[in-house]
């Protein structure tokens, strides 16, 4: 969401910003709608002021026994005129918000140009893919052969894009969640949260999933939605709040199930756990002062990278180009982990700085320690990590020729000392 006052003050800069998103100029239209809203508000206020004056005149005339019919008629007429002006102002305000809430965040200046993921810029790599010495299998072949990954039974009860994990693989998914949460809370300064998995529409509006991306969500009959990511409830902790500057930054982490309809992804990753309707993710959210958000962004990508380093999984970090940038983000880094079975890097985390875009939608502000007034906070979010995809990466990179999976050393304390997963 954007501040219409800022658009009025520099319409050219706003249009230039959204032009980088391949959007047509719209500032002039927004300013015209806002002018109608403000003009109608002025008329309503002037009518109210005049009616207050008339009330005093009527009282004085009646006190003197004079005729006040003309003033009383003007009062009656002004009530209808004020109601009409207020309705005009509201309609214009609703029209303005309906347009503003569909415009994506303006990209940061250093976001690279580009049309899609092929134009993302590689920033760094870590680790080297291992030469397994045999033809690597993909995770679904490994999991099914182990008898601990069952897509067929899941499909019978729930349809496509679901899985049943059992035995050591189920335990490894749980172990990964615990390992990630422990790392983020004991070393990275995040507070663990167990948030609701169902939220109302205003929460999704605040983080930018609604109204534009409703098709990607699962909506319940009661008007609640299943969360697509813990970013939604974690960021909304500060919705409508005014906090003191010295309480920032706020850092939250949570392990939740996430639910996505995967609208528009027909034919993509139809086998396996890469793209599921229900999946487990450990999320990180930070809320900062504006001047601190860029540094926090770098810090958070480092937190996510550390998970992969300790699991000894090769990865690369890329900066998303304009064509691949998410709706609410002004800048995003992706971490892509190496999958030996697929022979390529796949996304395992996105870490985004949203600036004040979400905060304006949620009305999340802070009170500076010095000076007057209030400011909007900046919000950031990132996967730390997608647990299912991390499980996939371990299976494919730690697989043995006999189909067994070596358990990464850092996970063994979480798995009762188990060193290898076998059929």
MOLINSUL-V110240 format. One line per field, one symbol per residue. phi: phi as a letter, one per 30 degrees, with the letter a starting at -180 (. if undefined). psi: psi as a letter, one per 20 degrees, with the letter a starting at -180 (. if undefined). burial: 1 if it has 9 or more other ideal C-beta (glycine too) atoms within 8 Angstrom, else 0. Layout:
phi = ???
psi = ???
burial = ???
//
This chain:
phi = .bdddddddbddddddddddcicdebeddddddddddddddddddddddddddddddedddddcicdbdddddddddddddddddddddddddddddddedccddddddcdddlcaddcdcdcabbibedddiaddcdddddddddibbbddddddcbjdibbccbhdddddddddddddddddddcciccdbccdccbdddddddcjdccdcdddcccdddjdbdddadedddddecdicccdedccdcbbbacbdbbbdhdiceichdcjcdbcdbacbcccbbbbdedcddddddddddddddeddddhcdabcbcddedcddeddcabcccccdcdddiadbdbabbbcchcdddddchcbbcddbicibbddccbbadbbdddddeeddeddcdcddjdbddeeddeddbiidcbcbd
psi = qqohghghhmhghghhgihhjkqqpigggghgghggghghhgggghhgghhgghggggggghhjkrpkhghhhhgghhgghghgghhgggghgggghhghiiprqpqqhjpqqrhahijqpphrqprppqohjroqqrhhggghhikjoohghhhhhiarkqqoqrchgghhghggggggggghhhhjjqppqnrqipqrhhghghijhqihkhiiqoprhjiqqppiqihghghihjpjqorqhiiqqppqqqpqqqppikpjkpiplhqajhnqhprpqpqppqprqgiihghhghghhhghhhghghilpqrqpqpprhijprgiqipppqppqpohhikrqqpiqpoqojcjghhhhilorqoqhqaraqqqrqqqqqpkaogghgggggghhjqrhjirpppqhhihhikkjphppr.
burial = 010101100010011011111000011001101101110110110011011001101100110000010011011001101100110110011011001110111110001101000011000001100000000111111111010111100110000001111111111111111111101110010101101000100011111111011101110100011111111111111110001010011111111101111100000000011001101111111111110110011001101111111110111111111111110111111111111110000101111111111111110111110000001111111111111111111111111100111011001101100101100
//
